[in-house]
Amino acid sequence: MLKICFVLSSIGGPRMLSQLFAGPLREDVAYVVIQRMAGAGLLDVLVECLREEVNHKTRIAGHTLELCGGSIHFLPNERNYGFQGDKLVAADAPGHSRLSLDLLFGAATGIANPRAVVVLSGMLTDDDGISGLAKLSAEGVPIVGTLESGTPVFDMIDQFRSRGLMGDLFPAKYLLEHLEFSGRDASGNGGTPAASRPKFLVADDEEQVRVVVGEMLRQHGIAVETAADGLDAVRKIQKGKFDALILDLNMPEMDGIKTLEALKTIDPTLPIIVVTGMDDPAKIQAAKEYNVLGVLQKPFPWEKLRRLMPHLR
């Protein structure tokens, strides 16, 4: 089943859209961008600039729009929409002369598709969207945002956080890697809720590796967070609980060996699988001395990783 990621952007948000979509898009996710405060002309310019900058498929909704995986869809502010399967259809909304976030998110509570919401830093000019997001949040839909909260007043991140609606915050460049969706497992077949699934941390300085390994794990029902280096991994392990760590051996800032040394004190029972793209017998042997579950050469298939998977703690 197609997953839907709503991206809420406003004043201050457009500059982050290119960062958000800089990496590869998931083919099972339709990205729906709501750019507040943008008239039709400005929206056209924004879409063209984004298409040229990130080289992804971008589409602007008319009266109807079929949602497609791996594509970015923009909703104009001049009309309201409802859902018919995987299609957005213009809807009559008496009393609403522009796109109402409350109506849109309210309509999204009635669909079976797994959903997630991304909020980019920007100005919240009114309360539109708060009750709709509250309904999605009550259904367990994850709402995540950007760390770059730079709008001086009425910032959406701060406003939603004050109402208990905001989840975790991440740099825009890495935010999509952290997305989880409510309602279904990653195969779209219904199943274990995200809160009860095993959760792995993938630490690798190569974004493509984080994306590929993360998607591999999600396809087998495992929730995923990622870290760009060892220091980032240590900080996340200090703050949260993970069932296993997949750790790259060669990273800047703090490499795999230094990370293993730090984790001896922070979480000595955490199951760890070391991965590497280099043939360095001395470093591999040093990693094995920390009683890791195993060392895999990149790239590796799911079956090799599965054999090393720990039972849940």
C-alpha positions in Angstrom: 0.0 0.0 0.0 1.2 3.5 -0.9 2.5 5.5 2.1 1.8 9.2 2.3 4.2 11.8 3.7 2.7 15.3 4.2 5.3 18.1 4.2 4.1 21.3 5.8 6.1 24.3 4.8 5.5 28.1 5.2 7.5 31.3 5.3 11.1 30.2 5.9 10.4 26.7 4.7 11.1 26.8 1.0 14.9 27.2 1.5 14.8 23.8 3.3 12.8 21.9 0.7 15.9 21.3 -1.5 17.8 20.0 1.6 14.9 17.8 2.6 14.7 16.2 -0.9 18.4 16.2 -1.6 18.7 12.4 -1.3 16.9 9.5 -3.0 13.1 9.2 -2.5 11.4 6.0 -1.4 9.4 4.5 -4.3 6.7 3.4 -1.9 6.1 6.9 -0.6 4.1 9.8 -2.1 5.4 13.1 -0.8 2.6 15.8 -0.5 3.9 19.3 0.0 1.7 22.1 1.4 3.4 25.4 0.9 1.5 28.0 2.8 1.5 31.6 1.8 2.3 30.7 -1.8 0.0 31.9 -4.6 -0.2 30.1 -7.9 2.6 32.1 -9.6 5.0 31.7 -6.7 4.2 28.0 -6.4 4.9 27.4 -10.1 8.3 29.1 -9.7 9.1 27.1 -6.5 8.2 23.8 -8.2 10.4 24.5 -11.3 13.3 25.5 -9.1 13.0 22.4 -6.9 12.7 20.2 -10.0 15.8 21.6 -11.5 17.8 21.5 -8.2 16.9 18.0 -6.9 16.0 16.2 -10.2 13.0 14.4 -8.8 9.5 14.0 -10.3 7.3 17.0 -9.1 3.7 17.5 -9.8 1.1 20.3 -9.0 -2.4 19.2 -8.1 -5.3 20.4 -10.3 -8.8 19.4 -9.5 -7.6 15.8 -9.2 -4.2 14.3 -8.7 -3.2 10.6 -8.6 -0.6 10.1 -5.9 2.6 8.3 -7.2 5.4 6.7 -5.2 8.8 8.4 -5.5 7.2 11.7 -6.5 6.8 15.2 -4.9 3.2 16.5 -5.1 2.4 20.2 -4.4 -1.1 21.3 -3.3 -2.1 24.8 -4.4 -3.7 27.1 -1.7 -6.7 28.0 -3.9 -8.8 24.9 -3.3 -9.5 22.1 -0.8 -9.0 18.4 -1.3 -10.4 15.1 -0.1 -9.2 11.5 -0.7 -10.5 8.9 -3.1 -8.2 5.9 -2.7 -4.7 7.1 -3.8 -6.2 10.2 -5.5 -6.6 13.7 -4.3 -9.9 15.2 -5.5 -11.0 18.9 -5.2 -13.8 19.2 -2.5 -16.3 21.8 -1.7 -15.6 23.4 1.7 -18.2 26.2 2.5 -16.6 28.9 4.5 -13.1 28.1 3.4 -11.8 30.2 0.5 -8.3 28.6 0.6 -6.8 25.2 1.4 -7.7 24.3 5.0 -5.1 22.2 6.8 -7.6 21.1 9.3 -9.9 19.8 6.6 -7.0 18.1 4.7 -5.6 16.4 7.8 -9.1 15.5 9.0 -9.7 13.8 5.7 -6.4 12.0 6.1 -7.6 10.3 9.3 -10.2 8.4 7.2 -7.7 6.7 4.9 -6.0 3.3 5.3 -2.6 4.4 3.9 0.3 4.6 6.3 1.0 8.3 7.0 3.6 10.6 8.4 3.9 14.4 8.7 7.1 16.5 8.3 7.0 20.1 9.5 9.6 22.5 8.2 10.5 25.6 10.1 8.4 28.5 9.1 5.8 31.0 10.3 2.4 29.8 11.6 0.1 32.7 10.7 -3.0 31.2 12.3 -4.2 28.1 14.1 -5.2 26.3 10.9 -3.8 22.8 11.0 -3.5 22.3 14.8 -6.8 20.4 15.3 -6.2 18.4 12.1 -2.7 17.4 13.3 -4.1 16.6 16.7 -6.4 14.1 15.1 -3.6 12.5 13.1 -1.4 12.4 16.2 -4.2 10.7 18.2 -4.1 7.9 15.5 -0.4 7.4 16.1 0.7 9.2 13.0 4.4 10.4 13.5 5.0 14.1 13.3 8.7 15.1 12.9 10.3 18.4 12.2 13.5 20.3 11.4 16.2 21.5 13.9 16.6 24.7 11.9 13.9 26.6 13.8 14.9 30.1 12.6 11.7 32.1 12.1 11.8 34.8 14.7 8.1 34.7 15.7 5.2 32.2 15.5 7.4 29.4 14.3 5.4 26.3 13.5 7.8 24.0 15.2 7.5 25.9 18.5 3.7 26.2 18.2 3.1 22.5 17.6 5.6 21.5 20.3 3.9 23.7 22.8 0.7 21.8 22.1 2.4 18.4 22.4 2.2 17.6 18.7 5.8 17.6 17.7 7.9 14.5 17.7 11.7 14.3 17.1 13.6 17.0 15.3 16.4 16.4 12.8 18.5 18.3 10.3 16.5 18.8 7.1 19.1 16.9 5.0 18.6 13.7 7.1 15.0 14.0 8.1 13.5 11.7 5.5 15.8 8.9 6.7 14.1 8.9 10.1 10.5 8.7 8.8 8.3 5.9 10.2 4.6 5.5 9.1 1.6 4.6 11.2 -0.9 1.9 10.5 1.0 -0.7 8.5 4.3 -2.4 8.5 6.8 -1.5 5.8 5.5 -4.0 3.3 2.0 -2.4 3.5 0.4 -5.5 4.9 -0.8 -4.5 8.3 1.1 -5.9 11.3 3.1 -4.9 14.2 2.7 -1.3 15.4 5.9 0.8 15.2 6.0 1.1 19.0 6.3 -2.7 19.5 8.7 -3.5 16.6 12.4 -4.0 17.1 14.4 -0.8 16.6 17.9 -0.7 15.1 20.4 2.2 14.8 22.4 2.3 11.5 25.6 4.4 11.8 27.4 5.1 8.6 29.0 8.2 7.1 27.7 7.4 3.6 24.1 8.5 3.1 23.4 6.0 0.4 24.4 3.1 2.7 22.2 4.5 5.5 19.2 4.7 3.0 19.8 1.2 1.6 20.4 -0.6 4.9 17.5 1.3 6.5 15.1 0.3 3.8 16.3 -3.3 4.0 15.5 -3.4 7.7 12.1 -1.7 7.3 11.1 -4.2 4.7 11.5 -6.9 7.4 9.5 -5.1 10.0 12.3 -3.4 11.9 12.1 0.3 12.9 15.2 2.3 12.0 17.1 5.4 13.1 20.3 6.5 11.5 23.5 8.3 12.5 26.0 10.0 10.3 29.1 9.2 12.4 30.1 7.5 15.7 29.6 10.6 17.8 26.0 10.9 16.5 25.4 7.2 17.2 26.7 7.5 20.8 24.5 10.5 21.5 21.4 8.7 20.2 22.1 5.6 22.2 22.5 7.8 25.3 19.0 9.3 24.7 17.0 6.3 23.4 16.7 2.5 23.5 17.8 0.4 20.5 17.7 -3.4 20.0 20.8 -3.4 17.9 23.4 -1.2 16.3 24.8 -1.6 12.7 28.1 0.2 12.9 30.4 1.2 10.0 34.1 0.7 10.9 35.5 3.7 9.0 33.9 7.0 9.7 35.2 10.6 10.4 34.9 12.3 13.8 34.6 9.0 15.7 35.3 5.8 13.9 33.9 2.3 14.7 36.6 1.3 17.1 36.3 4.5 19.2 32.5 4.1 19.1 32.8 0.5 20.4 35.1 1.7 23.2 32.6 4.4 24.2 29.7 2.0 24.2 31.5 -0.4 26.6 30.5 2.1 29.3 27.3 3.6 27.9 25.5 0.4 26.9 27.8 -2.7 27.3 24.9 -5.2 26.4 23.9 -3.6 23.2 24.1 -6.1 20.3 26.4 -4.7 17.6 27.0 -5.7 14.0 30.1 -4.1 12.4 30.1 -3.4 8.6 33.0 -2.2 6.5 33.9 -1.6 2.8 37.6 -1.9 3.4 39.9 -4.9 3.7 41.7 -4.1 6.9 42.4 -7.3 8.8 44.0 -5.5 11.8 41.0 -3.2 12.3 38.5 -6.0 11.8 40.3 -8.1 14.4 40.3 -5.1 16.8 36.5 -4.8 16.3 36.0 -8.5 17.0 37.7 -8.1 20.4 34.7 -6.0 21.6 32.5 -9.2 21.3 30.5 -7.8 18.4 28.0 -10.2 16.8 29.9 -10.3 13.6 31.6 -8.2 10.8 30.1 -7.9 7.4 31.8 -6.6 4.2 29.7 -4.0 2.3 27.5 -4.5 0.3 25.8 -7.5 2.1 22.5 -9.3 1.4 19.7 -9.5 4.0 20.4 -13.2 4.6 23.9 -12.5 6.0 22.6 -9.8 8.2 19.6 -11.9 9.4 22.0 -14.7 10.6 23.5 -12.2 13.0 20.3 -10.7 14.2 20.0 -10.7 18.0 16.9 -11.8 19.9 15.1 -8.8 21.4 16.4 -7.8 24.8 
